[in-house]
Amino acid sequence: MTDFLSDNYTDFDDTKLVALSIDGDKKALQTLIIRHQLFVYNLALKMVGNVQDAEDLTQEVFIKIITALSKFKGESKFTTWLYRITVNHFINSKKQSSKLRFVSFDNYFNTIDNVPSSDLNEQEEKELKDTIEEIRINCTTGMLLCLSKEQRMIYILGEMFEIGHTLGGEILGITPGNFRVKLTRTRKELYNWMNKRCGLVNSSNPCRCSKKTRGYISEGKVDPNNLKFNTRHTSRISEISKKKAVTFTNTVDELNKKVFQSHPAQTPIQSSKIINDILNNDLIKSILEL
C-alpha cells in the first residue's frame, strides 16, 4: 500500500482525484479512499466502540461518498464535503454494539466498579502492559458511548480531532457558536463524571486500569492474545488532529483531553478488504464505469 501511494497521485489534490475517479480512474479512486480512510475509520470506531461495526460503517460511508462524487462541485473543500456526509451517516446509523450500549454514565461506572480489583506486582504490570493499555482505551471509549450521538460526534470532532468551531458547525449544519456551546457542555458533562469516578482524571478515585486487569481477563472482557484497541497503529489521535500536536498542561480540560487524544489512531483489520469491496461494488462499478 505504501509503494502504491509513493508512485501514484501523491501530489494530486483531492479535487483532481475526484475528477479522475469520476472518469473511471481506479487508481485515483483507490488513492482517494486510502487518503481519508484513517479519519473515517477512527471516527467510526469512537462512535460505535466496536471494530466490526466501525469497519462496516467505513465501507458504507465510502460507498455513499463515491456514489455522490459527481455532486461535489468544489464549492467547499473536499474534506469538508466528505466529513459532512460521514458525520450525517454515522449519526443516523442504527449500528451500535449492544454490549456497549449503556443507559447512563452512572450505570456504566457501576458496571466497572463491579469488576473485581486486585493489585499487580511490578513483573505482572510489565508483562501485561499492552493489556492494561487495552483496558484503558476500551474503558474510556465506553465513556463516549454514554453520550448522545450528537454529543459524541461533537466531542470527537472538536476535542479529539481538534476541528475548529467554524468547520465543526459547517459539518454538522449548526452555527460556530452553537458548536462551541455544545462542545463546552459535553466536555463538562464528561469531565464531571470522570472526575467523580475515574482514576485517570482524579487520583483520589480508587478505580485503576491495572487493578481491573485480572478481573477483565477472568470475565473474558479482554484477551491479552487478541487485543482490539491497542493494536494496528503507528500514531496517536493527537498526531492526526487538526493541530497535529498538543502541549498538554495540568488544567482539568487539558488533562481530560489528554486521556482521549492519547488513544491510538488505528487502521482497520480488514483495510485492504474494505478497499477491494468498495472498488468491486456493483453500484460503484456501474456509476464510475470501473
Summary of the structure (lengths in Angstrom):
residues: 290
radius of gyration: 20.0
end to end distance: 19.8
largest distance: 61.1
contacts: 883
relative contact order: 0.14
helix: 65%
strand: 2%
